[in-house]
Amino acid sequence: MKKFNLLFILIFILSLGSCRSDSETAETPTAITVQNGKVKGKITSQNGSKSIGGASVFTFDAQYKIYHTTSDSEGNFTLEAPEGNHTIYIQTGNGSNFRTQATANIKANETVNLELTQTKLTQVAKIAYVKGTYDKIEDIIQTLGYTATEITNADLANLNTLAQYDIVFLNCGSRKFSQFANLYPVIENNLAVFVANGGSIYASDWDVAYLVGGNDNTNNCNLSGGFIPDSKLCSKNIGSSGIVPGTISNAPLATALGFNTLNLDFDLGAWQKITNYDPAYWEVLVKETATNDPLMIRTNQFTDNSLPNIPIGNAPTLNFVTVCITLSNNVQISISVPQVAVPALVALGATLGSCSGAGNSGYIYYTAFHNHASGNIGNAAGILQYVILNL
């Protein structure tokens, strides 16, 4: 009987020990708290001559959560992110054409300042321009420290040549229809292929004819040629010379520039006035204050399923991919990220491609104003700098 009682007591004691949880028999691990710090800097163009407003600045934590901000009109930014070593990405547009990156060791509750040498915006795109008579966008490109290659209408007619570039600028007066009339059906088809496959173009004033048809300019809404349907855009060469007050209707552009009104100097005679456009197709960035008529528009809605799929520029070789990410405030941003980061970001809800646009469409920017060959830019210069960096 005593043996039975002793055995019972021993079993009881052992059972008490076996009922303890792991948390009772071992120390509970202490949760690691990651604190945030800040990184500050000032974004400039490649040669440091121009402060870049409206640029995206972001980094990721170890789980690929994004931390994002934008630079103000003076190029200044402050980014809050978790402590630790980080790659800081700096981009304009969707990051496919202009971007740079820097490393920063962010410390808890401290601010790290990046050097100006670390925050210069680098050109990764191949840029071309067609020389104009009344316009020299290449001057602005060069004053920012970037490079562009001069090409001709004959080059536009060669798809293999055109496809080498990511961006093409069409200066006002470059069309010269009387000299190259037989080339324009080919040129316009090539430009359509270029944009449909992700290339971006900018046309100013009279060079809207590359988009909608016409000779050296357009004078009605029923012209043959072009690759943008007349129902999407009509521009007539009826603008009067003089000062035209304008209003910036695009909030990111106004933030980047630091102002939302300006006076545009049309001092070269008649200019292309947009008389009809499809607001579902085009976004108006600048408009006439008095009439609300568009002065600067853009679209990335161009598609044509009959066109071939071809690689454009050097973007496909750089191991960066454009994705759309939704921030915590439900704002969507288009950025370019290293290829290796894509699977993790997609798993967190990112989608491939830009947040807006159709298919693989690149951007088409059109402005009724331009950078005059005489150098008379006025306060349109900042807008054209924005165009260059956001194509």
Disulfide bonds with the S-S distance in Angstrom:
Cys221-Cys234 1.70
Cys324-Cys355 2.12
